[in-house]
Amino acid sequence: MKETEQKKEGAWMTPQDIVDKMIDFTPVEWFKGNILEPTAGDGNIVMAILNKKVELGMTPFEAMDSTYANELNRERYLIML
């Protein structure tokens, strides 16, 4: 995303190395329940959550069924799909 778009939209994407650290520092028990990512953006945090849930033994369907994402920007939402 260009800097001008970031300023206009107020959108800031979390770098992948930060996402990885966030997932690593999150208690394992938290992945067993429902998770909401309130500012999904391009989906990198959502994908990391799904991957961790599957790594911990959930089926992909179970992981998707218990992970929710919200994105107000329609263009970003469509990219995530």
C-alpha positions, -999 to +999 in steps of 0.1 A: +000+000+000+013+034-009+020+059+019-006+083+005-032+056+006-023+047+042-027+083+052-060+087+033-075+054+047-057+053+080-047+018+071-015+003+085-006-033+078+012-054+104+046-067+090+048-105+088+077-107+113+055-089+139+025-111+131+047-142+137+059-128+171+023-120+181+012-156+173+042-170+191+035-150+223-002-157+223-011-184+249-020-217+232-053-219+251-066-188+233-065-206+199-090-232+212-119-207+212-134-181+189-111-153+177-121-120+161-096-100+141-114-066+141-091-049+115-084-077+090-067-056+063-050-080+038-056-110+061-020-117+072-031-120+109-061-140+100-041-165+080-015-168+108-044-175+133-059-202+110-025-218+104-018-219+142-052-235+149-046-262+123-011-267+137-026-273+171-049-300+157-081-284+144-093-293+110-092-264+085-130-262+087-130-260+125-103-233+123-124-213+099-156-218+118-141-203+149-121-174+134-138-142+124-126-111+106-139-076+101-128-052+074-146-019+067-127-011+035-144-031+007-113-032-015-092-047+013-120-072+021-121-084-016-083-088-016-086-110+015-110-133-002 
